[in-house]
Amino acid sequence: MTRRMFMADFDVDLFVIGAGSGGVRAGRIAAGHGARVTVAEEFRVGGTCVIRGCVPKKLLVHASHYREDFHDAAGFGWTVPEASFDWRTLIANKDKEIARLEAAYTTNLSKSGASLVNSRAVIEDPHTIRLVATGARVRARFILVATGAAPNHGKPIPGIEHVISSNEAFHLDRLPPRVLVQGGGYIAVEFAGIFAGLGSRVTLVYRGENILRGFDDDVRAHLRGEMEKHGITVITGATVEAVDKTRAGLASRLSNGTIIETDEVMFAIGRKPNIAGLGLDQAGVAVNPETGGIAVDGFGQTSVPSIYAVGDVTNRVNLTPVAIREGHAFADTVFGGRPTRVDHSDIPTAVFSQPEIGTVGLTEAQARAAHPRVDIYKAEFRPMKATLSGRDTRVLMKLVVDGDSDRVLGCHIVGEAAAEIIQAIAIAVKMKATKADFDATMALHPSAAEELVTMRTPTARHGRDGGK
Ligand SMILES: Cc1cc2nc3c(=O)[nH]c(=O)nc-3n(C[C@H](O)[C@H](O)[C@H](O)COP(=O)(O)OP(=O)(O)OC[C@H]3O[C@@H](n4cnc5c(N)ncnc54)[C@H](O)[C@@H]3O)c2cc1C
């Protein structure tokens, strides 16, 4: 579409609410297509991923690995003097890097021709936005809601005011000597690893039977074992019912009767889409009652034709690359004359736990529910580095294969560099590679990933002769 078509009685062609992963990409691409774009941000440009999500989290994960590395170095002949760690230095350096990224995002947005307003924005009607900072109204031909999500502590419990979320965990004054983390999702598991690696005594409390619901069961069991070897206490089947302030810290009362005293209590039990007070009702934008996210079609269009939504606020696949892809597809669809649907299948994902998880495609349980015959190839082994370091750790590699077509339906890895490996494996899975393709690929030796092309015999075959 040409620029002329967007003029008429609108101040802008596109008003984006939220300068996070999805909003920034959509704004830049739409501006590149010739649209007049304004982006509103109420907090900091970059959104959750850059400011208090993926990026600072990964920096803390890197920091937390050094304890293990210094220890393991001894087996390779290194003498490392007593290492010490300074939390404040880490946080200051991390904050500097985040500020640099925020500036880069802001510059790129302005270079694209989009304009930025630092204000909360709310929707008044299908084409009107109100800027809370000034009260000004903006008429937009299209509105894109890219407001993301925020931590959700669940139902209030006594002492909830003492509980922090991942947002505050990035800005603590000191490394807490003892931490209780409640939650079993990837954020809880990652922070448990970060704190433990940096030297805190960590207890992870999760209400379900095992951590990482939705991941492959072997992965869940394997990681739990590895976390326990790292000294993390994992308590499942229990919840925190109250948190009392004591002279020595915070006492968490669990549903199983246990009381655990720590210096910090962090909840990572879920996130809720940022839709409160946004004016969705007023504009007639429907929310999906099951997920609490804004309901959209395959192109990101909501129940109101001029309003679209992308990213975490739609509560579908809450990952940065997905929000970015959705933002880009929206801009191409609406302003680029190229209707683009985002394919949400076979999205690789990582958990930056210690050790890391990398996964793509179906779990064993999902594959068995969807395919009549499923073959499993599984290997568990000691990584080469551990032979000299003496560390008690094992790698898990698993392929889930369609027994009829031979297609690799899923790949699951727990071990060092799992995230890096799975990004490349995801290409093969997306291309519908078969187990025979994996077998035909030469191994790269010595590596852990070579196991993925050398597993010859299934460890389980489901669906034949009516059973296992
Ligand atoms: C601790 C943590 C770790 C994570 N780690 C990973 C990871 O390793 N890999 C990964 O892929 N994903 C990770 N994520 C998820 C990732 O951060 C999100 O999926 C991604 O940021 C979603 O992008 P978005 O554009 O939908 O929203 P966001 O990036 O959250 O951006 C939304 C923006 O909208 C602003 N906003 C909200 N309401 C308004 C309003 N009314 N007016 C103006 N502005 C508003 C917010 O301030 C925010 O800046 C992590 C998340 C967390 C919390």
The ligand as an SDF file (V2000), in Angstrom:
LIG
                    3D

 53 58  0  0  0  0  0  0  0  0999 V2000
   12.8720  -13.4980   33.5280 C   0  0  0  0  0  0  0  0  0  0  0  0
   12.5000  -13.7280   32.0920 C   0  0  0  0  0  0  0  0  0  0  0  0
   13.3590  -14.4300   31.2710 C   0  0  0  0  0  0  0  0  0  0  0  0
   13.0330  -14.6370   29.9400 C   0  0  0  0  0  0  0  0  0  0  0  0
   13.8980  -15.3490   29.1720 N   0  0  0  0  0  0  0  0  0  0  0  0
   13.6190  -15.5750   27.8650 C   0  0  0  0  0  0  0  0  0  0  0  0
   14.5360  -16.2810   27.0380 C   0  0  0  0  0  0  0  0  0  0  0  0
   15.5920  -16.7320   27.4870 O   0  0  0  0  0  0  0  0  0  0  0  0
   14.2150  -16.4390   25.7320 N   0  0  0  0  0  0  0  0  0  0  0  0
   13.0430  -15.9510   25.1960 C   0  0  0  0  0  0  0  0  0  0  0  0
   12.8060  -16.1130   24.0040 O   0  0  0  0  0  0  0  0  0  0  0  0
   12.1570  -15.2880   25.9680 N   0  0  0  0  0  0  0  0  0  0  0  0
   12.4200  -15.0930   27.2880 C   0  0  0  0  0  0  0  0  0  0  0  0
   11.5260  -14.3870   28.0650 N   0  0  0  0  0  0  0  0  0  0  0  0
   10.2470  -13.9670   27.4690 C   0  0  0  0  0  0  0  0  0  0  0  0
   10.4040  -12.6880   26.6470 C   0  0  0  0  0  0  0  0  0  0  0  0
   10.9600  -11.6780   27.4510 O   0  0  0  0  0  0  0  0  0  0  0  0
    9.0290  -12.2630   26.1160 C   0  0  0  0  0  0  0  0  0  0  0  0
    8.4440  -13.3260   25.4230 O   0  0  0  0  0  0  0  0  0  0  0  0
    9.1310  -11.0580   25.1850 C   0  0  0  0  0  0  0  0  0  0  0  0
    9.7410   -9.9640   25.8100 O   0  0  0  0  0  0  0  0  0  0  0  0
    7.7270  -10.6710   24.6940 C   0  0  0  0  0  0  0  0  0  0  0  0
    7.7920   -9.5300   23.8850 O   0  0  0  0  0  0  0  0  0  0  0  0
    6.5200   -8.5610   23.7570 P   0  0  0  0  0  0  0  0  0  0  0  0
    6.8670   -7.5970   22.6770 O   0  0  0  0  0  0  0  0  0  0  0  0
    5.3040   -9.3630   23.6320 O   0  0  0  0  0  0  0  0  0  0  0  0
    6.4160   -7.8290   25.1580 O   0  0  0  0  0  0  0  0  0  0  0  0
    7.4910   -7.0790   26.0470 P   0  0  0  0  0  0  0  0  0  0  0  0
    8.8700   -7.3210   25.5940 O   0  0  0  0  0  0  0  0  0  0  0  0
    7.1450   -7.4200   27.4530 O   0  0  0  0  0  0  0  0  0  0  0  0
    7.1810   -5.5430   25.7870 O   0  0  0  0  0  0  0  0  0  0  0  0
    5.9980   -4.9470   26.1970 C   0  0  0  0  0  0  0  0  0  0  0  0
    6.2660   -3.4850   26.4740 C   0  0  0  0  0  0  0  0  0  0  0  0
    5.0410   -2.7950   26.5730 O   0  0  0  0  0  0  0  0  0  0  0  0
    5.1410   -1.8230   27.5960 C   0  0  0  0  0  0  0  0  0  0  0  0
    3.7610   -1.4920   27.9930 N   0  0  0  0  0  0  0  0  0  0  0  0
    2.8630   -2.2960   28.6070 C   0  0  0  0  0  0  0  0  0  0  0  0
    1.6670   -1.6720   28.7110 N   0  0  0  0  0  0  0  0  0  0  0  0
    1.8230   -0.4470   28.1400 C   0  0  0  0  0  0  0  0  0  0  0  0
    0.9510    0.6420   27.9170 C   0  0  0  0  0  0  0  0  0  0  0  0
   -0.3440    0.6020   28.2550 N   0  0  0  0  0  0  0  0  0  0  0  0
    1.4350    1.7590   27.3290 N   0  0  0  0  0  0  0  0  0  0  0  0
    2.7500    1.8290   26.9410 C   0  0  0  0  0  0  0  0  0  0  0  0
    3.6110    0.8070   27.1170 N   0  0  0  0  0  0  0  0  0  0  0  0
    3.1570   -0.3240   27.6990 C   0  0  0  0  0  0  0  0  0  0  0  0
    5.9780   -2.5060   28.6480 C   0  0  0  0  0  0  0  0  0  0  0  0
    6.5700   -1.5730   29.5230 O   0  0  0  0  0  0  0  0  0  0  0  0
    6.9940   -3.2500   27.7840 C   0  0  0  0  0  0  0  0  0  0  0  0
    8.1410   -2.4830   27.5630 O   0  0  0  0  0  0  0  0  0  0  0  0
   11.8170  -14.1360   29.4120 C   0  0  0  0  0  0  0  0  0  0  0  0
   10.9560  -13.4250   30.2310 C   0  0  0  0  0  0  0  0  0  0  0  0
   11.2890  -13.2170   31.5530 C   0  0  0  0  0  0  0  0  0  0  0  0
   10.3470  -12.4490   32.4330 C   0  0  0  0  0  0  0  0  0  0  0  0
  1  2  1  0
  2  3  1  0
  2 52  2  0
  3  4  2  0
  4  5  1  0
  4 50  1  0
  5  6  2  0
  6  7  1  0
  6 13  1  0
  7  8  2  0
  7  9  1  0
  9 10  1  0
 10 11  2  0
 10 12  1  0
 12 13  2  0
 13 14  1  0
 14 15  1  0
 14 50  1  0
 15 16  1  0
 16 17  1  0
 16 18  1  0
 18 19  1  0
 18 20  1  0
 20 21  1  0
 20 22  1  0
 22 23  1  0
 23 24  1  0
 24 25  2  0
 24 26  1  0
 24 27  1  0
 27 28  1  0
 28 29  2  0
 28 30  1  0
 28 31  1  0
 31 32  1  0
 32 33  1  0
 33 34  1  0
 33 48  1  0
 34 35  1  0
 35 36  1  0
 35 46  1  0
 36 37  1  0
 36 45  1  0
 37 38  2  0
 38 39  1  0
 39 40  1  0
 39 45  2  0
 40 41  1  0
 40 42  2  0
 42 43  1  0
 43 44  2  0
 44 45  1  0
 46 47  1  0
 46 48  1  0
 48 49  1  0
 50 51  2  0
 51 52  1  0
 52 53  1  0
M  END
$$$$
